[in-house]
């Protein structure tokens, strides 16, 4: 064997020392993008909305300040069906001329819920009605995402008048008509407050609807924020005669459009709601996981 053979590596016929140097240069010389880890995706609209709600809603007994209301309203105004995994092309929203007897079944799914606020999507088939009901001590943002619906809402004319202080036969309270109009998506967000903005409202679906609701704080029987339903009748028909208890009469803002409302402590017989177990799984509450969230993780509803 020649003298030069002693410095060669049998496998590569290249000096071992030189091969190690070349390998080191190869590792160091890789393009920067090959070594860089994948960057976190920017937050989705639903993530941004969640973070804003978490900062704005501070729990029972509080109402967001006007700038905070403006912030949430602006974010909701920009929300699209795709931001929560929905599409107008889904079978649910293409179904028309609902021939079901009575009030069609209403579906709702909870995206997120805590003691301070909840994010809920309501699904109303055509002709479905959510009867007139209240939101005690709550600030509620309602954003129609798909469809068309009629909204009628009231506020108490005297918010300080406590009906519980009256006898059942005398629980008649005046209320002012706030909204009586048709809303078709895409449209702006409606906001109601504990004593203003139409705290009692009724939804009637003209076409299949999806509504994104933000409630702060959410309903809670334990904290005396249960939902009460009402039935409205013409104000002019009310007379000081004995009536079934309990009831609440309310007057519209304008005399010619005055209406009364009868309070109902029972669940409306034709109101059928189901909880949709499938949810869009848009985010978690962990900040690091929120940063890593990708819109592709949002699962579509299968309604």
C-alpha positions in Angstrom: 0.0 0.0 0.0 1.3 3.4 -0.9 2.1 6.1 1.6 -0.9 8.2 0.6 -3.4 5.4 1.3 -2.9 5.8 5.0 -4.6 9.2 5.0 -7.7 8.0 3.1 -11.0 6.9 4.5 -11.9 3.5 2.9 -15.6 4.3 2.5 -15.3 7.6 0.7 -11.7 7.7 -0.6 -11.6 11.2 0.9 -9.4 12.1 3.8 -11.6 11.6 7.0 -10.5 15.0 8.4 -11.4 16.8 5.2 -14.8 15.0 5.0 -15.7 16.2 8.6 -14.8 19.7 7.6 -17.1 19.6 4.5 -20.0 18.1 6.6 -19.6 20.9 9.1 -19.7 23.5 6.4 -22.8 21.9 4.9 -24.7 22.1 8.2 -23.7 25.7 8.8 -24.4 26.7 5.2 -28.1 25.7 5.1 -30.5 28.5 4.1 -32.0 30.4 7.0 -35.6 29.5 6.0 -34.7 25.8 6.3 -33.7 26.3 10.0 -36.5 28.7 10.9 -39.5 27.2 12.7 -43.0 27.8 11.4 -44.3 31.2 12.6 -47.6 31.3 14.6 -50.6 32.2 12.6 -52.3 35.6 13.4 -55.5 35.4 15.5 -58.7 34.7 13.7 -61.7 37.2 14.0 -63.3 34.8 16.5 -60.2 34.7 18.6 -59.9 38.5 18.5 -63.6 38.8 19.5 -63.1 36.3 22.4 -60.1 38.2 23.7 -62.0 41.5 23.5 -64.9 40.0 25.4 -62.6 38.6 28.0 -61.3 42.2 28.6 -64.6 44.0 28.4 -67.0 41.9 30.5 -66.1 42.1 34.2 -68.9 40.1 35.7 -72.4 40.5 37.2 -73.4 44.0 38.2 -71.2 45.7 35.5 -72.0 47.3 32.2 -69.3 47.8 29.5 -68.3 51.5 29.0 -69.4 53.2 25.7 -65.9 52.8 24.1 -65.9 49.1 25.0 -69.4 48.7 23.5 -68.2 50.5 20.4 -65.2 48.2 20.1 -67.3 45.0 20.4 -70.0 46.3 18.1 -67.4 47.1 15.4 -65.8 43.7 15.7 -69.1 41.9 15.4 -70.2 44.1 12.5 -67.2 42.7 10.6 -68.0 39.0 11.5 -68.9 36.7 8.6 -70.5 33.3 8.7 -67.2 31.8 7.6 -65.6 33.1 10.8 -67.6 30.6 12.9 -67.6 27.8 10.3 -70.9 28.5 8.7 -72.0 29.0 5.1 -75.3 30.0 3.5 -75.0 27.0 1.3 -75.6 24.6 4.2 -78.8 22.5 3.9 -80.2 24.1 7.0 -80.2 27.6 5.4 -81.5 26.4 2.1 -84.6 24.9 3.6 -87.7 27.0 2.9 -91.5 26.7 3.4 -91.3 24.9 6.7 -94.5 22.9 7.0 -93.9 21.7 10.6 -96.9 22.1 13.0 -96.5 24.7 15.6 -93.2 26.6 16.3 -90.3 24.9 14.5 -87.5 23.6 16.8 -84.8 26.1 17.6 -81.2 25.0 17.9 -78.4 26.7 19.8 -74.8 25.9 20.4 -72.4 27.4 23.0 -69.0 28.5 21.7 -67.7 29.6 25.1 -69.2 30.3 28.5 -67.8 31.7 31.7 -69.2 33.5 34.8 -68.6 36.8 32.9 -69.9 36.2 29.4 -71.0 33.6 26.9 -70.8 33.3 23.1 -73.8 31.5 21.6 -75.1 30.8 18.1 -78.8 30.5 17.6 -80.3 28.6 14.6 -83.9 29.5 13.7 -85.7 27.6 10.9 -88.1 29.6 8.8 -91.1 30.7 10.8 -89.5 29.9 14.1 -90.2 32.3 17.0 -88.3 33.0 20.2 -91.1 34.5 22.3 -90.8 37.9 24.0 -88.3 37.4 26.8 -86.0 39.5 29.0 -82.3 39.6 29.9 -82.1 40.6 33.6 -78.9 42.6 34.4 -77.3 41.7 31.1 -75.7 43.4 28.2 -76.4 41.5 25.0 -74.9 41.9 21.5 -76.8 40.2 18.7 -75.2 39.8 15.3 -77.3 38.2 12.5 -74.9 36.2 10.4 -77.3 34.5 7.9 -80.9 34.9 7.0 -83.7 37.4 7.8 -85.7 38.0 11.0 -88.1 40.4 12.6 -87.2 41.8 15.9 -89.6 43.5 18.3 -88.3 44.8 21.6 -89.4 46.8 24.7 -88.0 48.5 27.7 -89.8 49.2 30.9 -91.2 52.8 31.0 -90.2 52.9 34.7 -87.2 50.6 35.3 -87.4 51.2 39.0 -90.9 49.8 39.4 -90.6 46.4 40.9 -93.5 44.1 39.8 -92.6 41.7 42.7 -93.8 44.4 45.1 -97.4 44.2 43.7 -100.0 41.6 44.2 -100.4 39.1 41.3 -103.5 40.9 40.0 -101.8 44.2 40.0 -98.6 43.3 38.2 -99.2 45.6 35.3 -96.3 47.7 34.1 -95.9 50.1 31.3 -93.2 49.5 28.7 -92.0 51.4 25.7 -91.6 50.0 22.2 -88.0 50.3 21.2 -87.6 48.2 18.0 -90.1 46.8 15.5 -88.2 46.1 12.3 -86.9 43.5 9.9 -83.2 42.6 9.9 -81.5 40.8 7.0 -77.9 39.6 7.1 -75.4 41.1 6.5 -76.5 43.9 8.9 -75.2 45.8 11.9 -75.1 44.4 15.5 -77.9 45.1 17.9 -77.0 45.9 21.5 -79.4 45.9 24.6 -78.6 46.8 28.1 -80.1 45.9 31.6 -82.5 48.9 31.4 -82.3 50.2 27.9 -81.9 49.2 24.2 -84.9 46.8 24.2 -84.0 44.4 27.0 -87.2 42.4 26.2 -87.3 41.2 22.6 -88.8 38.6 20.3 -87.2 37.0 17.3 -89.3 35.8 14.3 -87.4 34.0 11.5 -88.5 35.2 8.0 -85.9 32.9 6.5 -83.6 30.4 8.2 -81.3 32.3 10.5 -78.0 32.1 12.4 -77.5 34.7 15.1 -74.3 35.2 17.1 -75.1 36.3 20.6 -72.7 37.7 23.2 -74.3 37.8 26.7 -72.5 39.4 29.6 -73.1 38.0 32.1 -74.9 34.9 30.8 -78.2 33.6 32.2 -77.9 32.0 35.7 -80.7 30.7 37.8 -78.3 30.6 40.8 -77.6 34.3 40.5 -81.2 35.3 39.9 -80.8 35.9 36.1 -83.3 33.4 34.9 -85.2 34.1 31.6 -88.8 35.3 31.9 -91.2 35.1 28.9 -94.0 37.5 28.0 -97.0 37.7 25.7 -98.1 41.1 24.3 -101.7 42.2 23.8 -103.1 45.6 22.7 -102.8 48.2 25.4 -106.3 49.6 24.5 -107.9 46.3 25.5 -106.7 46.4 29.1 -109.4 47.3 31.7 -109.3 47.2 35.5 -110.9 43.7 35.6 -109.6 40.6 37.3 -107.0 38.8 35.2 -105.1 35.5 35.6 -101.9 36.0 37.6 -99.2 36.9 37.1 -99.1 39.3 34.2 -97.5 42.6 33.2 -99.1 45.1 30.9 -96.8 47.3 28.9 -97.5 50.3 26.7 -95.8 51.2 23.4 -93.9 54.4 23.0 -96.6 55.9 20.6 -100.2 55.9 21.6 -101.4 54.6 18.2 -99.0 51.7 18.5 -99.4 50.9 22.2 -99.3 47.3 23.2 -99.4 45.4 26.5 -97.4 42.5 27.6 -98.5 39.7 29.8 -95.8 38.2 31.9 -95.4 34.5 31.8 -93.5 32.6 34.5 -94.0 29.3 32.5 -92.1 28.0 29.6 -94.1 28.7 26.4 -95.8 25.5 25.4 -94.7 25.7 21.7 -91.1 26.7 22.3 -88.8 23.8 21.5 -85.1 24.3 21.8 -82.3 21.8 21.5 -78.6 22.1 22.3 -76.4 21.4 19.2 -73.6 19.1 20.5 -71.3 19.9 17.5 -69.4 23.2 17.9 -66.8 25.0 15.9 -64.1 24.5 18.5 -62.7 27.9 17.5 -60.1 28.3 20.2 -59.0 27.4 23.7 -58.6 29.8 26.6 -54.9 29.1 26.9 -52.9 32.1 25.5 -50.1 30.0 23.9 -52.6 27.8 22.2 -54.6 30.8 21.1 -51.4 32.1 19.4 -50.9 28.8 17.6 -54.6 28.6 16.5 -55.2 28.3 12.7 -58.4 29.0 11.0 -58.2 25.5 9.4 -58.9 24.1 12.9 -62.4 25.6 12.8 -64.8 22.7 12.1 -68.0 23.3 10.2 -71.4 22.7 11.6 -73.3 19.8 10.0 -76.8 21.2 10.2 
